[in-house]
Amino acid sequence: MIPRDVSVLLGDSTPSELPANILDTISEVVHCARDVATAFAEIEQLELRRAESSKTTEAIVEELGSFGRQTEVGIRATAGTSRRSELKTHGEEVIAAVNAMILGWRQQYERKLQTSHAQIAARTTELRATMRGALERYLVPRRVDAPLQRFHRIHDGQRYLDSATVEPLSGVRVTVTLADPEVEVPRRIRSLLGKGHKIQVGTRRARLRRTEEPVYQSLDDQLLLEAERGPGRLRVVLARKPGVPEMLRVEIKRGDAALAGQVIRGEGEGIASPIEDLPVLEALWRALDAERDRILGCPAQLAEVSLDSRPVDGPGPMLAVAERLIQCHRPTVAVLARHSPNPAELSIKLVTGDGKREEAWVRRDELAQHLLGLPGPLRKRMGMPELHDGVDDDALAEAKTGVHQTVGDALGGVVGGTIGELLEDESLRIELEPADGVPGAPVADLTQDISLGEVLVEIGGSEDSGCIDATRVRLR
């Protein structure tokens, strides 16, 4: 985990406001888009198969029907020329037998079609779950830092049901359900604010003075039955016991001027909170904000996703969400690529609190190959040219094999040129290790004995660190 006190510089040491985990975020965006688009492409192929099988079966059934009708007409015409009634009877028997066979064939093709459609539907359901899972893996972890649209907590008599709606990307709203492990259910206000807090809930006429005097309600033993937090507003429902009709509703709004509150007791009319109660309302606001932040960090599951206020409930809308992820991060990738000293990488520098710098990078071609492997129309729609523009074709081809080439021995003082200039007539076995989770040729097929005199090493380094790194090894 990256410490929060880390600042970020771009690869050429340009100051930046990017988060320290930006490279991880971009990698997750690419993987999410790849998984969603790959599943979508297979669903499209399944739908084509479904339509083609329906069309084929329909044509076969129609031709069988035509065959039956022609057979019936022909047999009856032939039998009609006979003077014997037995032949006419046998003709009808033949017609009945042919129709029975045709009916059996039709039912056979229809059952086969139903089986095929059931298999396609089951596979489509799996792929939809894959698409939803890919979106969930990316979107749900970003609930904590995303702008909050709504947080809702309600007590159902046994436990709290918590949900939150956030907007991690422009136009993409996510509703998650949260699992709070807190054992105190329902929570008493005194466990949130401490003891000794009260607010005015109404007025009553004094018997002697015949004037209106305030009525106060202690919050110490009130139970939090419901809370809803939105931009600039908070609504809570309190009661001494769950299920009792006598409830206390407190609504708080925070505007540009100041805090304002309204209290409704039972079914009565609401009263505006006096200025004397504002410190208590402020404390309640802060306490429930702290509760919200704590609960947002609890385990969460994706409940709903919407894109531009429209619900995301099918493969097409889910693909549109993944496309939005790509589009929103393309400018960031362009900035990182423009400021990375090595054109084959996206790099940043992490500056810790004590002034130390650490470089972090990811290869552009390794990210690009996840999207370049998509079918043509999807590759155009989900592509991120900023990842592969300017990267040579050899590097992209190498990335597609899913292997990283490594040389195990130190290179001594060689700076450019060939290893053979240092070690003549020596040979070294170079193992090509496949990257985790990336398909490629077997290791045995990628291993050979080569002469070090034929190996060309291209050197790259960092001026800031003074280090020299072998960035590429290839044959002459």
Secondary structure as the mmCIF struct_conf table of DSSP 4:
data_model
#
loop_
_struct_conf.conf_type_id
_struct_conf.id
_struct_conf.beg_label_comp_id
_struct_conf.beg_label_asym_id
_struct_conf.beg_label_seq_id
_struct_conf.end_label_comp_id
_struct_conf.end_label_asym_id
_struct_conf.end_label_seq_id
TURN_TY1_P TURN_TY1_P1 ARG A 4 ASP A 5
STRN STRN1 SER A 7 LEU A 10
TURN_TY1_P TURN_TY1_P2 GLY A 11 ASP A 12
BEND BEND1 SER A 13 SER A 13
STRN STRN2 PRO A 15 SER A 16
TURN_TY1_P TURN_TY1_P3 ALA A 20 ASN A 21
HELX_RH_AL_P HELX_RH_AL_P1 ILE A 22 GLY A 80
TURN_TY1_P TURN_TY1_P4 THR A 81 THR A 81
BEND BEND2 ARG A 83 ARG A 83
HELX_RH_AL_P HELX_RH_AL_P2 SER A 85 LEU A 139
HELX_RH_3T_P HELX_RH_3T_P1 VAL A 140 ARG A 142
TURN_TY1_P TURN_TY1_P5 ARG A 143 ASP A 145
BEND BEND3 ALA A 146 ALA A 146
HELX_LH_PP_P HELX_LH_PP_P1 PRO A 147 PRO A 147
STRN STRN3 LEU A 148 HIS A 155
BEND BEND4 GLY A 157 ARG A 159
STRN STRN4 TYR A 160 LEU A 169
TURN_TY1_P TURN_TY1_P6 SER A 170 GLY A 171
STRN STRN5 VAL A 172 LEU A 178
BEND BEND5 VAL A 183 VAL A 183
BEND BEND6 VAL A 185 PRO A 186
HELX_LH_PP_P HELX_LH_PP_P2 ARG A 187 ARG A 187
STRN STRN6 ARG A 188 ARG A 188
HELX_RH_AL_P HELX_RH_AL_P3 ILE A 189 LEU A 193
BEND BEND7 LYS A 195 LYS A 195
STRN STRN7 LYS A 198 ARG A 205
TURN_TY1_P TURN_TY1_P7 ARG A 207 ARG A 209
BEND BEND8 THR A 211 THR A 211
STRN STRN8 GLU A 212 SER A 218
TURN_TY1_P TURN_TY1_P8 ASP A 220 ASP A 221
STRN STRN9 LEU A 223 GLY A 230
TURN_TY1_P TURN_TY1_P9 PRO A 231 GLY A 232
STRN STRN10 ARG A 233 ALA A 239
BEND BEND9 ARG A 240 LYS A 241
TURN_TY1_P TURN_TY1_P10 PRO A 242 GLY A 243
BEND BEND10 PRO A 245 PRO A 245
STRN STRN11 LEU A 248 ARG A 254
BEND BEND11 ASP A 256 ALA A 257
STRN STRN12 LEU A 259 ARG A 265
TURN_TY1_P TURN_TY1_P11 GLY A 266 GLU A 267
BEND BEND12 GLY A 268 GLY A 268
STRN STRN13 ILE A 271 ALA A 272
HELX_LH_PP_P HELX_LH_PP_P3 SER A 273 PRO A 274
HELX_RH_3T_P HELX_RH_3T_P2 ILE A 275 ASP A 277
HELX_RH_AL_P HELX_RH_AL_P4 LEU A 278 LEU A 296
TURN_TY1_P TURN_TY1_P12 GLY A 297 GLY A 297
BEND BEND13 CYS A 298 CYS A 298
STRN STRN14 ALA A 300 LEU A 307
TURN_TY1_P TURN_TY1_P13 ASP A 308 SER A 309
STRN STRN15 ARG A 310 PRO A 311
BEND BEND14 GLY A 314 GLY A 314
HELX_RH_AL_P HELX_RH_AL_P5 PRO A 315 ARG A 338
TURN_TY1_P TURN_TY1_P14 HIS A 339 HIS A 339
BEND BEND15 PRO A 341 ASN A 342
TURN_TY1_P TURN_TY1_P15 PRO A 343 ALA A 344
STRN STRN16 GLU A 345 VAL A 351
TURN_TY1_P TURN_TY1_P16 GLY A 353 ASP A 354
BEND BEND16 GLY A 355 GLY A 355
STRN STRN17 ARG A 357 ARG A 363
HELX_RH_AL_P HELX_RH_AL_P6 ARG A 364 LEU A 372
TURN_TY1_P TURN_TY1_P17 GLY A 373 GLY A 373
BEND BEND17 LEU A 374 LEU A 374
HELX_RH_AL_P HELX_RH_AL_P7 GLY A 376 MET A 382
HELX_RH_AL_P HELX_RH_AL_P8 PRO A 385 HIS A 388
TURN_TY1_P TURN_TY1_P18 ASP A 389 GLY A 390
BEND BEND18 VAL A 391 VAL A 391
HELX_RH_AL_P HELX_RH_AL_P9 ASP A 393 LYS A 400
TURN_TY1_P TURN_TY1_P19 THR A 401 GLY A 402
STRN STRN18 VAL A 403 GLN A 405
BEND BEND19 ASP A 409 ASP A 409
TURN_TY1_P TURN_TY1_P20 GLY A 412 GLY A 413
BEND BEND20 GLY A 416 GLY A 417
STRN STRN19 THR A 418 THR A 418
HELX_RH_3T_P HELX_RH_3T_P3 ILE A 419 GLU A 421
TURN_TY1_P TURN_TY1_P21 LEU A 422 LEU A 422
BEND BEND21 LEU A 423 LEU A 423
TURN_TY1_P TURN_TY1_P22 GLU A 424 ASP A 425
STRN STRN20 SER A 427 ILE A 430
STRN STRN21 LEU A 432 PRO A 434
HELX_LH_PP_P HELX_LH_PP_P4 ALA A 435 ALA A 435
TURN_TY1_P TURN_TY1_P23 ASP A 436 GLY A 437
HELX_RH_3T_P HELX_RH_3T_P4 VAL A 443 LEU A 446
STRN STRN22 GLN A 448 SER A 451
HELX_RH_3T_P HELX_RH_3T_P5 LEU A 452 GLU A 454
STRN STRN23 VAL A 455 SER A 462
TURN_TY1_P TURN_TY1_P24 GLU A 463 GLY A 466
STRN STRN24 CYS A 467 LEU A 475
#
